Amino acid sequence: MQSKLLATPERANILLGPSWRAVKDKVMGMINDYQLMALVGRAGSGKTHMVLNLCSELRREWLCMYLDAAQLIDKRLGQLLSVAVKDNEDFIKGVLRVAKSKRLSNALSRFIKLSINDLMAASLNYPVDFLTMLHDLTLAVGLRGLVIIIDEGALSQDDQSIGGFITAVHTLRNTMPRLSGLRVILTMLPDVVDYIAKNDPPLFEILNMGVINMPDYVTEEDLMEVADAYGLNGELLGLIKASNLSMRQIICVAELKDLQKCGLQGEVEVTIT
Amino acid sequence: MPINERKLAIVSGIVLGEDSEAGISVRLSELRQVLSRRVSNPDAVIGKLTEEGVFKMEKVGGGFRVIIQYTPEVRGIYSNVIEPTISFDDFVKELNNAVIKYANPATGYADLGAVMKHVCGRLGIGELDFDQLFLKAIRINGRRYVLSYGGSHRIRVGSGYYGLVKVIP
């Protein structure tokens, strides 16, 4: 039951609502010029769904590596990259296979002989060197470059490991000028952006330019599409229209038809604590 | 019983004086006389508040007038003593201004803690009043506000604790 509310690559094939498709178009338009992008939106606004959708689309021309950093306690760059290698094993193997038929420099021809385990060890211990090699390899095989998507880098402003994550992003920022084909897409909650704005202004100033805001709530136009897809009835629609619900809240109502379980009671339940 | 001399001076000033644009204006001799019933050295208290900028002296004819400035502290005491009625519309106006003022340039969300401090200071209301009025604003016009987790002051709405707020223009 709960898993119906979570994003999966299969489910992410569909983007419901014009607001969400507009965000996707915006990212696809920015991918040429912006190396560091952040999709910002509140919980349940469809960030993970969006990046999964984007990644599968980007894979036509790029090596796209999606990773969910929530599984890590330590979020240093090496840790993040080694998870990225593990989770995107098949796609990296595909690039290595294509590379075998290409003329490569000495360093790269040694690099493609490494196994996935070797690559994980390399990324863990020498993240920046590994990133440079993989980046050069994607360009050498004729791809447009390397896209790294880090989802759930920081869970909230109070996340214990937020410092390591920000350091990792800062390192990526500093590596960007040397690696022209590198693209980094992050997903962030608004409070994490606030945290970076207050604690790491140099990063914020660069990040700020590449911020794309997710739709904060489902507009009536989006709602019509959701209602069609899930067969929502008029009564529920009326309730939903009364307040700004996130996409996940609406999908929850649509799937479960139970306001209490979705945290919404009456119109919008309000309690003072 | 020991008394808070500073607060007594402000309360007496508010009760004796009259409201004006610049502050609450009260005759110095009158204030000093009232204070002297409970405070041994009223001039010291008045002098200290003047130094801090809460009181301002103004010469009128042969005597002086004290102008009590509308600092957040004074507003707070004022609202406790006289309880001015704040209209809900005033609150919503101040709230919207504050949210826009404190919004993060990248996301448009403002920290509810900063917004609350601003609104409470401007209207002279307490945190509890703010929470109540804020929830009323959401209940009446839920379509105008979007809430998110985080921030330095959290309010429970439905089943979530929210601390960031955005106003939809």
Contacts between the chains, C-beta under 8 A, distances in Angstrom:
chain1	res1	chain2	res2	distance
A	38	B	106	8.0
A	40	B	106	6.7
A	40	B	107	5.2
A	42	B	109	7.9
A	42	B	146	7.1
A	42	B	147	7.7
A	42	B	148	3.7
A	42	B	149	7.1
A	42	B	164	7.7
A	43	B	148	7.1
A	43	B	149	6.1
A	156	B	149	6.4
A	156	B	150	6.3
A	157	B	150	5.1
A	189	B	148	7.0
A	189	B	149	6.7
A	189	B	150	6.7
A	190	B	104	6.9
A	190	B	107	4.3
A	190	B	109	4.1
A	190	B	148	5.0
A	190	B	150	6.4
A	190	B	164	5.3
A	191	B	109	7.8
A	191	B	148	6.9
A	191	B	149	6.1
A	191	B	150	2.4
A	191	B	151	6.5
A	191	B	163	7.4
A	191	B	164	5.9
A	192	B	150	7.8
A	193	B	104	6.1
A	193	B	106	5.3
A	193	B	107	5.1
A	194	B	104	5.5
A	194	B	107	7.5
A	194	B	109	7.3
A	194	B	111	6.6
A	194	B	150	6.5
A	194	B	151	7.7
A	194	B	164	7.4
A	197	B	104	6.0
A	197	B	105	8.0
A	197	B	106	7.1
A	204	B	106	7.5
A	207	B	106	7.5
A	208	B	105	6.6
A	208	B	106	4.9
A	211	B	106	4.4
A	211	B	107	7.1
A	213	B	107	6.5
A	213	B	108	7.0
A	216	B	146	4.4
A	216	B	148	7.9
A	216	B	166	6.4
A	216	B	168	7.9
A	217	B	146	5.7
A	242	B	142	6.0
A	242	B	143	7.5
A	243	B	138	8.0
A	243	B	142	3.4
A	243	B	143	6.6
A	244	B	142	6.3
A	244	B	143	6.1
A	244	B	145	7.0
A	244	B	146	5.0
A	244	B	168	7.5
A	263	B	158	4.9
A	263	B	159	3.4
A	263	B	160	6.4
A	264	B	158	5.7
A	264	B	159	8.0
A	265	B	158	7.1
A	267	B	139	7.9
A	267	B	142	7.4
A	268	B	138	7.3
A	268	B	139	7.1
A	268	B	142	5.6
A	268	B	157	7.0
A	268	B	158	5.9
A	269	B	157	7.8
A	269	B	158	4.9
A	269	B	159	7.6
A	270	B	135	5.0
A	270	B	138	6.6
A	270	B	139	5.4
A	270	B	157	5.7
A	270	B	158	7.2
A	271	B	156	5.4
A	271	B	157	7.5
A	271	B	158	7.9
A	272	B	131	5.8
A	272	B	132	6.5
A	272	B	135	6.2
A	272	B	155	7.8
A	272	B	156	7.2
A	273	B	155	7.5
A	273	B	156	4.3
A	273	B	161	8.0
